[in-house]
Amino acid sequence: MNEKRKFNVLTWDFNGDKIEHYDVLPYLRNRLEERIEKNGNNYDEHFTVPKSFNDFKKFVENESLYQFWSRCEYEMIVHGWPARKNDYKIDVHEQIMMNIDVISGILFDEYLDKIDK
C-alpha cells in the first residue's frame, strides 16, 4: 500500500512552548470522504463532491477557512532574527492558501478515481 502524501504547516504548541509541524491533509481527506459518502444519499447541494481541479481548490479554501482561520490554536506570531520591532500573525489557513495549488493537486490526484464525473 502506498503511503499517503503529507503537507505540513507550522503551528505553535502552546503547552510545550515550541513549534510543531502539522499535516493538514488528514483533516481535508476526512471532510472529502464525508462529502463522498453523504453525496451518495443526496445529502446537501452546498456540500457537493468536487469534480474538477478548480472545484478542489474551492473545497480546500472553504474547509480551511472553516477549520483553521482566526482560531488561536492555529495562529502564531512570527518575526525575523535578530528580533526587531515588527512581527506578523499567521495562521494555518494562510499557509494553506499560500500553497492551495499544491494541496488541491494532491487531493485531486488521490480522489480522481473515487469521484463521479
N, C-alpha and C positions, 0 to 999 in steps of 0.2 A: 504494500500500500504506500502510495506517495504521501510524504509529509506535507501538510498544508503550509502555504506560504505565510509569512508574518509581515506585519507592518507596524513597527514600533514608533511611538511618540514618547515625548518626555513628560513625566508627571513628577510632582513633589510629594514624597511620603511624609506627611505631617508628623506622624508618630515617631518615625525613625530619623526625621530631620535630614533626609537625603533624597537625591534624585533617583528616579526609577524609570525603567523602560516599560511601556505598556503597549501591548499588541491590541490594536483596535479591531482587527478582522474578526475575532470570535463574536464580538457583540453584533457586528454588521451581518455576519453569517446567520446568527440566530434570528435576527429580525427578518432576513430574507427567507429563511426556511419557514418561519411563521407565516409570511405572506404566501409562499408557495402552497403550504398546507391549507390555509384558510381560503385562498382564492379558488381552490377546487370546490369549495362549498359556496361560491358566490358571496363571500364574506362582506366586502365593502368596496365600493368603487374608488374610494380615496386611498386604499391600500393595495393597489394592483401590483402585480409582479412586473418588474422592469423587463423589457424585451430588447431594447437597443442600448448601445453604449451611452447615449445621452440620457436614457431612462435610468441607467445605473448611476450616472453622475447625480441626477436629481434625487434618487433614492439615498445615496451616500450623504448628500448635503442635508436632506431633511432629517434623516435618522441621527446624524451627527449633531445637528442643531438641537434636536430634542434632548439628546443624552448628555452632550459634552459642553454645550455653550453656556457660559456665565454661571457655572456651578463651581463653588470654591474648591471642591475636592479635585477638580480638573484644571485648576488655574495655578499659575506661579508667576513670580516676578523674576525677570532676567535682567542682567546688566553686564557690561563688559568688565574685563580685568586689565589693569587695576580698576577698582571701583571708582566711578566718578559720580556726578550728581544725578545723571539720568538713569532711569530704569524703565522697564516695559512689562506690562502684564500680558501674558499669553495663556491661551487655554488649548485644550486638546482639539476643539472644533477648528480653531485657526490653523493648527498644524495639519489637520486633515484637509482643510480647504487648500493649503499650500501644495498638497500632493494629490488632489482629487482625481486627476487623470490616472495616476499610478494605482491608487486604491480601487477606483472603478474598474480599471483594466483587469486587475487581479480577480475581482468578483465576477466580472463579465466572462472571463476565460473559464473560471471554475464552474459557473452555473449555466453556461451556454447550452449544454445538452439537457438540462433539467427544466427549462422553461418552454412553454408553448409559444410558438411564433405566430 
